[in-house]
Amino acid sequence: MGRKRRSRVSSGGDGAEESGEDAATSPAAEESKSLYEILGVERTASQQEIKKAYHKLALRLHPDKNPGDEEANEKFQQLQKVISILGDEEKRALYDETGITDDDALVGEAADNLQAYFRTVFKKVTEADIEDFEAKYRGSDSEKKDLKDLYTKFKGKMNRLFCSMICSDAKLDSHRFKDIIDQAIAEGELKSTKAYEKWAKKISEIEPPTNPLERRVKKKKSQESDLMLAISQRREQRKEGFDSLLSSIMSKCDSKASKASSSEPTEEEFERARQRLEKNRSKGRK
């Protein structure tokens, strides 16, 4: 009897080839793993990262590349189930909340009831809610803690920090963040880095904003008002241009009419012209 082949693919999703028992993890053992662990990605992975990890494993576990390998075939089938859940944003959201991996439980009436429950528990987030959260978060202790954590994580690289810092604006917050970080460095809570020192020097040469904690919703309303004002001014300019063009046309017409009326002959000129005409006719008869 032929010896059963073992899959040489790790279930971790990193693409590295392994040997021995580590490479031969059975599908039954993987049942205890989360779907993210099977793919070898974090729970926070994007859809693109999930699909990339899936394609990498699918290529290695495909039956065509592992003929006669039953374990590889089982893993490949399991992989299809994983991607059917994590590859669908709605099913993935339900899986993250419930841990359910049965496709039948993620569709139909059960899913509808679950979604209805979530909608009652978690109210819909509006733009006003976001603006209210931003107003409370900016300048709070939570913001300071997040700022310090991200500073440590990115080793003082502020450009990367601003990409991850919620409710932040480099133009508004650079000076404010610099003051917070400088104080933390002075107190020994944080360590200064060359990247931060270079950034801090550049920020020091820029004029700080007058009110960095002002709610940006006001700025948005101001921009809308400026836009309406610009539109109104543009309409007025067009109206003035049209009136000017109309006045120019009317002026030209009046000028032509004036010239026409001034070129009309007087009675004396008309009589002299008539006499010349009669004289010419009499000469012609002779």
Disulfide bonds with the S-S distance in Angstrom:
none
